Amino acid sequence: KVFGVSIGMNALTSIATADVPYLDFPSIDGGLVETKQWHGNPYLVVNTASKCGFTRQYTAMQELYDMYRDDGFVVLAIPSDDFNQELDNDAEVKNFCELNYSLDMPMTSVLSVRGSHAHPFYKALEAEAGYVPVWNFSKVLIGSKGEILGTWGPMTSPMSSKITKLVDAALVSSF
């Protein structure tokens, strides 16, 4: 496997054949978000925080989700307090996101995305690709077979052509 290294908060990490397992996440609505249901479709994972300067990216995340959801594409928001910018609990996060951004994409409970307490998905990203989120609103695009198609820092908008071009290509290749 060949892996690139992300430099700075806006760089794309070039990753060649790294795969991550399909794992379950606790849902902010209760129950589980099961990523295995997305096998065969690409999805974007974004670690989020309600009190971050990048929080306005929720709007672009919802726009991206709305643009491609009928094609099977999913955006998964993963609230995290790893950078000390998330609200106190799941109920506050859910209420904030619904009232301020009308989010209806899948969202997990507040989880750790780095370090020893990181969710197994992020531990797999680190083990497979050396990827650890640099800040809130870091993004990981997973391909239709579980492969990592790209990673971006928070300076890259979810609606960036860097991301949408890869989503378009992944959706074409998944049929």
N, C-alpha and C positions, 0 to 999 in steps of 0.2 A: 504494500500500500504506500502511496505517495501522498504526503500531506504538506500543505503550505502553512505559513504562519501568518496570523493576522497582525498587521502593524497599524496601530492607531485605532481610533474609534469608528472610522468610516470604511475600513478596508474589507474587501472580500477575501475570505480564506479559500484558497483553491484546494479542493479535496478530491482526490481521485477515487476510489472504490470503497470508501468507508461506509459501513452500514451501522444502523442503530436498531436495537430490538423494538418491536411493537410492545409498548408497556402501558399499563393502566395508570391513570392519575385520579386522585380524589377530585370530584366535581364540586364547584362552588355551590351547585344546586342540590348537593347530596348525591350519593351513589358514585359511579365511576365514569370517567371519560376513557373509553377503550380505543386506543389508536389502531388496534388490529382491524377495526371496522373500516379503516381508511386504506388498507392494503390494496394496491392497484391504483391509488390516487395520490397525488402530491399533497403535502400540507406544510404550512408555515407555523413555526413555534416562536412565540415572542414572550420573553420575560418582561413583565410590566410592573409599574408602581404608580399609585394614584397621586402622589405628591412630587413627582419628578418633573423637571422642565420639559421632558419629552412626552408627557402624558397626552398632549394633543394628538399624538400619533394614533391614539385609539380611533380617531375619525378615519384615518387612512386605512387602518386595519379593517374596520367595518366595511369601508368602500371596496377593498380588495376582496374580502369575503363575499360581499354582495355581487361583485362582478363575476366571480368564478364558482360560486356555490352550486349552481345548477349543473355544472360540469363535474361535480364531485370534489372540488377543492375545499379545504378547510383551513381556517386560521385558528390557532389555539393560543389563547392568552393565559400566561402563567404568572399570576401576581406573586411578587417576591419582596421580602423586606431585607434582602441581603445587603442592600445599599442604604438602608434606614430611611426609605421614602414611601413605605406602604402604610395604609391605614391599619387600625388595630385588629380587625377580624374580618372573616369572610363576609358577614352580613353588611358591614360598612363598605367593603370593596364592591360587592354586588350592587348595592344601592347607589353608590357613587357612579359606577359605570353605566347603569341603566338610566339614571336621571340626567347625567351630563353628556352621555355619548350614545344612548339608545343601543347599546351592544346586545346582540343576540347570538354572537359566535360562542362556541364552547369556551368555557373558562374553568380553570382549576381552583382549588382552594389555594390559599397562600402557602407557597412552598419555597424551599431553599434551592438555588440553582448553581451554587458553587460551594466548594469546601467539603468537609467530611459529612455534613448533613444534607448534601445535595440530593435531589430526587434521582433515582436510578437512571432515568433518561439522560440527565446531565452528566452523571458519572460515566455512562456509556459514551457520550459525546467526547468527554475528556479522554477516556481510554482509547477510543477508536481513532479520534482525529486531533487530539490535543486541544480541543475547543472548550473554552470556558467563557461565559458572557463577561464582557468588559464593563458593562454598565446596564442599567435598565433599558429596555427596548432594543436589546440585541436580538438578532433574528437568525433562525436556522430553517432552511428549506429542505424538506425531506421528500425524496422522489417516490415514484409509484411502487418501487420495490424495497423501500426502506433505506435507500442510499442518501447520503448527504450531498445535496446539489450545490449548496453554498451557505455561507454565513456572512452576516453584516453587523456592523456596530449600530449604535443608536442614531448616528447622523444620516443613515440611509432610510428614507421614507419607505414604508411598506408598499406604496404605489410607485416607487422608483422603477424606471425601465429595466434596471439591473435585475430586479426581482420579477417583474411582470413578464419579461422575455423568457426567463427560465420557467416560470409557471406555464406560459403558453406552450413551450417546447415539451414540458413534462406531461401536460394534458394530452397533447398530440401523441406522444409516445406511449401513453397508458391505454390507448384504444387499440 
